[in-house]
């Protein structure tokens, strides 16, 4: 997955619109890999893993869109944001579903202690949730910056 994310940003050349297609293809391959993992694994953490992979893929789409936005390629950025926004929401839904299960209890009936990774995980997801509206906002801004195609 990381390789696909790096390839997507590496091939992107703001002066050559055709490279956007290549970047988009790499990111859609990452989505396909997530789908394959999701449908083929029986790992008990699969839901949480899929949510994390979707979050990262959404972030990769958003990063490419941000580069395009900074380069004033608003129409091209829209294509990436139209994938980043729903993926970000889907990842959050999957994470909330995967973590809504009751915490495991030990033989004494008490909840088991966490190793601290869950707290870090929750912080990452809280930040993701807080940034969700920014992705949608940037999509709206890009649409707003497109020239009006309507004949008066």
C-alpha positions, 0 to 999 in steps of 0.5 A: 500500500505504501508503495502505491501511495509513493508511486502516486505522488512520485508520478504526479507532475503538475505541468502534465495533466496525463500524470494525474491519470497514473496517480489515480490508477495507483490509488485505485489499485490500493483500493482494490488491494483493500477490497481483496484483503477485506474479502479474503481474510478471517483475521479478527482485527480485519474490520479495524485494519480495513478502516485504517487502510481506507483512512490511509488511502483517503489521505493519499487521495487528499494529499494528491488533491492538495498538491493539485489545488496548490498548483491551481489545478482545481478540476483535476483536484476534484477527481481525487477529492471525490474519492477522498471524501467518501473513503474518509467517511467509510473508514470512520464508519468501519472503525466505529463499527469495529471498535463498538464491540465490548472490551475483552474481560479477563477471568476475574470479569474485569476489563483487560488493560490496554497497552497504550496503543488503543489510546494512540489509535483513538487520538488518530481517529479523533483527528481524522474525524475532526479533519473530515469536514476540511476534505468536503470543504476543499471539494466545494472550494475547488468547484467554486474556483472552476470557471462558469461554463454556463452561457449567459 
